[in-house]
Amino acid sequence: MSRSTPLSNLPNIKNKQTKNSYDENENQLVKEILQEIDTGKNTQEEAPLSEQEMAQQQAMTQQQAMAQQQAMAQQQAMTQQQAMENSNHMQEQEMMHNQMLENANMASNESTSLVTTIMDLIKQPLLVALVAIVVSVPALSSTIENAIKSKASLVSYATFIILLIKGIIAGGLYFGINKSL
């Protein structure tokens, strides 16, 4: 069987009236088909979903909402965990920095206290040595001896008086220098 249309079945092109009526019939048929297609689409869109389909859609919507909530909760938990880790890390660094500063201060204090301790230990003997040198100067002894020899009654006690005057001078120097330091 052939699917071709014989020429005799075709409309007569020569006759214009038949042609116009044929075109009108064809246009009418096309319009009806288009209307049926349009009404079919509208009825499908307007047709309410069955209860089972609605329940499935609601279940899917709920599942999607729960999945989104879980994802948000996980993201918040991860953000909080990262913030806690960063905070802990910053606290550790701050503690290490403070400890290093304390160690540096202690080392500085130890060296300062060591120098201070040595100075305190040496200060007193240096002061005594300085006073002893000043008192031992022969010019001081000769000056005191000349002052004593000017009085005849004190000449016999000159050695004791010279020592007593040198002791008073040494005590005064020691007291004065010690108070000033």
VOGU-3710 file (C-alpha; in Angstrom, 3 decimals, decimal comma):
1> msrstplsnl> 0,000/0,000/0,000  1,182/3,267/-0,972  0,652/6,316/1,119  0,318/8,696/-1,668  -2,854/10,526/-2,554  -4,146/10,102/-6,067  -4,582/13,235/-8,109  -8,279/12,680/-8,466  -8,790/13,067/-4,721  -7,072/16,413/-4,630
11> pniknkqtkn> -9,268/19,508/-4,731  -9,717/21,179/-8,004  -7,348/24,053/-8,143  -8,959/25,448/-11,217  -12,215/26,124/-9,496  -11,684/29,118/-7,213  -14,930/28,837/-5,355  -14,190/25,361/-4,249  -10,767/26,500/-3,366  -12,085/29,274/-1,090
21> sydenenqlv> -14,517/26,969/0,619  -11,773/24,378/1,000  -9,475/27,018/2,591  -12,249/28,100/4,925  -12,876/24,499/6,000  -9,195/23,987/6,523  -8,867/27,197/8,555  -11,903/26,201/10,623  -10,369/22,794/11,324  -7,042/24,340/12,360
31> keilqeidtg> -8,837/26,760/14,695  -10,770/23,943/16,360  -7,602/21,926/16,885  -5,817/24,910/18,389  -8,775/25,595/20,694  -8,816/21,988/21,865  -5,096/22,144/22,590  -5,513/25,400/24,528  -8,492/24,117/26,551  -6,629/20,871/27,242
41> kntqeeapls> -3,699/22,808/28,683  -5,982/25,008/30,767  -7,877/22,060/32,198  -4,642/20,328/33,103  -3,353/23,442/34,827  -6,637/24,079/36,620  -7,223/20,503/37,601  -6,599/20,153/41,330  -4,003/17,685/42,419  -5,171/14,549/44,084
51> eqemaqqqam> -4,747/14,195/47,838  -1,948/11,693/47,411  -0,020/14,021/45,094  -0,531/16,902/47,531  0,706/14,782/50,427  3,772/13,806/48,403  4,482/17,437/47,549  4,094/18,471/51,202  6,385/15,639/52,323  8,992/16,662/49,765
61> tqqqamaqqq> 8,710/20,302/50,822  9,102/19,339/54,491  12,107/17,152/53,677  13,719/19,993/51,761  13,049/22,420/54,619  14,500/19,972/57,153  17,553/19,418/54,978  18,073/23,172/54,715  17,684/23,571/58,491  20,178/20,780/59,130
71> amaqqqamtq> 22,643/22,313/56,689  22,272/25,711/58,381  22,714/24,142/61,831  25,843/22,298/60,669  27,238/25,485/59,154  26,557/27,422/62,374  28,169/24,668/64,443  31,249/24,701/62,200  31,436/28,487/62,387  31,192/28,395/66,179
81> qqamensnhm> 33,815/25,664/66,370  36,187/27,662/64,166  35,579/30,763/66,284  36,328/28,782/69,459  39,507/27,347/67,931  40,633/30,814/66,845  39,830/32,206/70,295  41,751/29,388/72,000  44,689/29,903/69,665  44,712/33,653/70,364
91> qeqemmhnqm> 44,574/33,020/74,126  47,484/30,583/73,895  49,534/33,107/71,924  48,714/35,855/74,415  49,687/33,618/77,343  52,965/32,699/75,656  53,686/36,377/74,957  52,958/37,316/78,581  55,146/34,483/79,839  58,000/35,603/77,592
101> lenanmasne> 57,649/39,157/78,902  57,657/37,908/82,491  60,755/35,811/81,831  62,494/38,798/80,264  61,521/40,986/83,230  62,746/38,346/85,685  66,048/38,037/83,847  66,374/41,822/83,838  65,444/41,973/87,527  67,895/39,189/88,323
111> stslvttimd> 70,709/40,969/86,514  69,689/44,273/88,076  69,340/42,715/91,477  72,714/40,988/91,037  74,382/44,301/90,184  72,541/45,999/93,036  73,552/43,268/95,434  77,201/43,530/94,392  77,073/47,325/94,759  75,530/47,014/98,226
121> likqpllval> 78,215/44,560/99,267  81,084/46,660/97,909  79,774/50,061/99,001  80,625/49,762/102,698  84,183/48,409/102,302  84,929/51,041/99,607  83,702/53,767/101,913  85,886/52,554/104,792  88,905/52,300/102,473  88,314/55,844/101,209
131> vaivvsvpal> 88,058/57,229/104,762  91,190/55,303/105,792  93,145/56,769/102,852  92,024/60,328/103,694  92,905/59,905/107,365  96,285/58,336/106,510  97,467/61,318/104,499  100,665/62,605/106,176  99,680/66,229/105,553  96,646/65,831/107,820
141> sstienaiks> 98,791/64,356/110,588  101,384/67,149/110,359  98,682/69,854/110,374  97,065/68,419/113,511  100,495/67,956/115,185  101,462/71,606/114,487  98,145/72,759/116,020  98,780/70,689/119,178  102,415/71,743/119,555  101,360/75,356/119,721
151> kaslvsyatf> 100,006/74,667/123,210  102,693/73,394/125,572  100,349/71,580/127,906  99,038/69,324/125,120  102,439/68,297/123,690  102,846/65,335/126,062  99,485/63,917/124,908  99,961/64,710/121,167  99,897/61,116/119,907  96,592/60,348/121,644
161> iillikgiia> 95,035/63,648/120,634  96,100/63,190/116,960  94,518/59,703/116,896  91,369/61,014/118,580  91,025/63,885/116,082  91,688/61,550/113,104  89,009/59,137/114,473  86,493/61,973/114,761  87,299/63,130/111,208  87,002/59,518/109,905
171> gglyfginks> 83,666/58,974/111,716  82,274/62,229/110,369  83,373/61,433/106,816  81,939/57,912/107,006  78,611/59,122/108,428  78,270/61,979/105,911  79,153/59,895/102,827  77,002/56,942/103,972  73,936/59,180/104,406  74,430/60,799/101,017
181> l> 74,519/57,442/99,216
//
